[in-house]
Structures are given as structure tokens and as C-alpha cells.
Amino acid sequence: STETIWRILDKHGRIKRPDPVEHEPWELVDPMREWQIDFKSVESVAPDPDGKKQHVVEVLNVVDKGTSILVDALPRQDYSAETAILALSQVFLGNGLPEKVTYDRDPRFVASNMGSDFPSAFTRFLLCLGIKADICPARRPDLNAYVERYHRSYNEECLQIHRPHDLEG
């Protein structure tokens, strides 16, 4: 059987095992100095027959990297690059400016995948305020881990239990 062949090959060192991955802990940062942001879709909101079919309501979550505490959560039905800048400016007015903001390659943040020559409006907005923009590489949610972990908790402890059906919910 294949199991027997596998066992014999493994016993004689003929099967290459991947080297163990050694993770190094992240350097801790002071509270409210670095934030991570991302959009979370509220899937329990039904699509509008005459409007959006997906991501009808989205929440822009802002999480502090130094404490893992939610700085703000801003639900909207019409997130675009412009409304994301407006929403984040409200967070800045209420909580001050961080030194660095980390975000993924969402088109509302980076404009396009090929935009390496010229920063997007969102990135320029951060740079004009003196905030370092840290854009995560594609398919690397581990680099935006604090907000991704918040999304998991938010989904399991809020969205799956209360199942909001509209923006007010």
C-alpha cells in the first residue's frame, strides 16, 4: 500500500521534511503609536435588489497595535477611497495622529496593484499628515495581524450572534 511505501521511504530518510519555521516575536510598540486598519463586510445584511449585491454594509476597523484595542469602528454602506479618507479623518480628530498606519492592498487604500510609481490619494493623505504608510504585501494578512484578529473576534462574538440586517444594526 502507499502507506507502507511511505513508511519505508521515511524510515530510510528518502522523504524530505520541511524545515521547522522559527517565528520571532514582534517588537512591542507603545500604545496609540501604530494602528492597523481594514474593512470587514457585514455579511448578514441582505443585498439591495436595485443596488449593491455584495458588501452592502462594511465596517472600517481601526486597531491599536500597541494594545490590540479597537480605536474605532465605522460602518457605512458607501465606502470608496474618498469616504475612507473622510472616515479616517474623523478617527484622527477624535483620537489624535498615530506615527504609522498599516493596511492591506484594498483598492480603496492603494488605488491599483500597479500604483507603485505614484502613491494613492489615501497614502498621500497619510503622508501629508506626517503618518508613515505601511502597505502590506499581497497575500500577507499576518502583517496586519492585530486588525485581522479583531475581525475574527468581531465576527464570532458579534456578527454571528446578533446578525444585523441593516446599517443601524
C-alpha positions as CSV (number, residue, x, y, z in Angstrom):
1,S,0.0,0.0,0.0
2,T,1.1,3.6,-0.3
3,E,1.2,3.9,3.5
4,T,3.7,1.1,3.6
5,I,5.9,2.6,0.9
6,W,5.7,6.0,2.6
7,R,6.8,4.4,5.9
8,I,9.7,2.6,4.3
9,L,10.9,5.7,2.4
10,D,10.5,7.9,5.5
11,K,12.4,5.4,7.7
12,H,15.4,5.5,5.3
13,G,15.4,9.3,5.0
14,R,14.2,9.4,1.4
15,I,11.3,11.8,2.2
16,K,12.3,15.5,2.5
17,R,10.6,17.1,5.5
18,P,10.2,20.9,5.6
19,D,12.5,22.7,8.0
20,P,10.7,23.9,11.1
21,V,9.8,27.6,10.9
22,E,11.1,29.6,13.7
23,H,8.9,32.7,14.4
24,E,10.4,35.7,16.0
25,P,8.2,37.7,18.3
26,W,7.3,41.2,17.1
27,E,8.8,44.2,18.9
28,L,6.2,45.7,21.2
29,V,5.2,49.3,20.4
30,D,3.9,52.0,22.7
31,P,0.1,52.4,22.8
32,M,-1.5,54.6,20.2
33,R,1.6,55.0,18.1
34,E,0.8,52.4,15.4
35,W,-2.6,51.5,14.1
36,Q,-3.8,48.8,11.7
37,I,-6.9,49.3,9.6
38,D,-9.1,47.1,7.4
39,F,-12.6,46.7,6.1
40,K,-14.9,44.0,7.4
41,S,-18.0,43.2,5.5
42,V,-21.3,42.6,7.4
43,E,-22.5,39.5,5.5
44,S,-25.8,39.2,7.4
45,V,-27.1,42.4,5.6
46,A,-29.2,41.3,2.6
47,P,-28.3,42.6,-0.8
48,D,-30.3,45.5,-2.2
49,P,-32.2,44.4,-5.3
50,D,-31.6,47.7,-7.0
51,G,-28.1,48.4,-5.6
52,K,-25.1,46.6,-4.2
53,K,-25.1,42.8,-4.3
54,Q,-22.0,42.3,-2.1
55,H,-20.5,44.2,0.8
56,V,-23.7,46.1,1.4
57,V,-22.5,47.3,4.8
58,E,-18.8,47.4,5.6
59,V,-17.1,48.5,8.8
60,L,-13.7,50.3,8.8
61,N,-12.0,48.9,11.9
62,V,-9.0,50.8,13.4
63,V,-7.0,48.7,15.9
64,D,-4.1,50.0,18.0
65,K,-1.0,47.7,17.6
66,G,0.4,48.6,21.0
67,T,-2.6,47.4,23.0
68,S,-4.8,45.4,20.5
69,I,-7.7,47.6,21.5
70,L,-10.2,48.8,19.0
71,V,-9.7,52.6,18.4
72,D,-12.8,53.0,16.3
73,A,-15.3,51.0,14.1
74,L,-17.0,53.0,11.4
75,P,-19.9,51.2,9.5
76,R,-21.0,52.6,6.1
77,Q,-22.8,51.5,3.0
78,D,-20.8,53.6,0.6
79,Y,-17.1,53.1,1.2
80,S,-14.9,54.4,-1.5
81,A,-11.4,56.0,-1.4
82,E,-13.0,59.3,-0.7
83,T,-15.3,58.1,2.1
84,A,-12.4,56.1,3.7
85,I,-10.3,59.2,3.9
86,L,-13.3,61.1,5.5
87,A,-13.9,58.3,8.0
88,L,-10.3,58.0,9.0
89,S,-10.0,61.8,9.4
90,Q,-12.8,61.6,11.9
91,V,-10.9,59.0,13.8
92,F,-7.8,61.2,13.8
93,L,-9.9,64.2,15.1
94,G,-11.2,62.1,18.0
95,N,-8.0,60.1,18.9
96,G,-5.0,62.1,17.6
97,L,-2.5,61.0,15.0
98,P,-0.5,57.8,15.1
99,E,3.0,57.6,13.8
100,K,2.3,54.7,11.5
101,V,-0.8,53.1,9.9
102,T,-0.7,49.6,8.4
103,Y,-3.2,48.5,5.8
104,D,-3.6,45.9,3.1
105,R,-3.8,46.3,-0.7
106,D,-7.5,47.1,-0.8
107,P,-8.1,49.3,-3.9
108,R,-9.7,52.0,-1.8
109,F,-6.4,52.3,0.0
110,V,-3.8,51.8,-2.8
111,A,-5.9,52.7,-5.9
112,S,-4.5,49.8,-8.0
113,N,-2.0,47.0,-7.9
114,M,0.3,48.8,-10.3
115,G,0.3,52.1,-8.4
116,S,3.9,51.8,-7.3
117,D,5.1,54.8,-9.2
118,F,2.6,57.3,-7.7
119,P,1.0,56.9,-4.2
120,S,-2.8,56.8,-4.0
121,A,-4.9,59.6,-2.6
122,F,-5.2,57.7,0.7
123,T,-1.5,57.2,1.0
124,R,-0.8,60.8,0.2
125,F,-3.4,61.9,2.8
126,L,-1.4,60.0,5.5
127,L,1.9,61.3,4.3
128,C,0.7,64.9,4.3
129,L,-0.3,64.4,8.0
130,G,3.2,63.0,8.8
131,I,2.0,59.5,9.2
132,K,4.1,56.6,7.8
133,A,2.0,54.5,5.5
134,D,2.8,50.8,5.8
135,I,1.2,48.8,2.9
136,C,1.2,45.0,3.4
137,P,2.4,42.8,0.5
138,A,-0.2,40.8,-1.3
139,R,-1.5,37.6,0.5
140,R,0.2,38.5,3.8
141,P,-2.6,39.1,6.3
142,D,-0.1,38.1,9.1
143,L,1.5,41.5,8.7
144,N,-1.8,43.2,9.6
145,A,-2.4,40.6,12.4
146,Y,-4.0,42.8,15.1
147,V,-6.9,44.0,12.9
148,E,-7.3,40.6,11.4
149,R,-7.5,39.0,14.8
150,Y,-10.1,41.7,15.8
151,H,-12.1,40.8,12.7
152,R,-12.2,37.2,13.8
153,S,-13.4,38.1,17.3
154,Y,-15.9,40.7,15.9
155,N,-17.3,38.1,13.6
156,E,-17.6,35.3,16.2
157,E,-18.8,37.4,19.1
158,C,-20.9,40.0,17.4
159,L,-21.9,39.4,13.8
160,Q,-22.7,35.7,14.0
161,I,-24.7,36.2,17.2
162,H,-26.6,39.4,16.6
163,R,-26.8,39.1,12.8
164,P,-27.5,42.7,12.0
165,H,-29.8,43.3,9.0
166,D,-29.1,46.9,8.2
167,L,-26.7,49.7,8.8
168,E,-28.2,50.7,12.2
169,G,-27.9,47.1,13.5
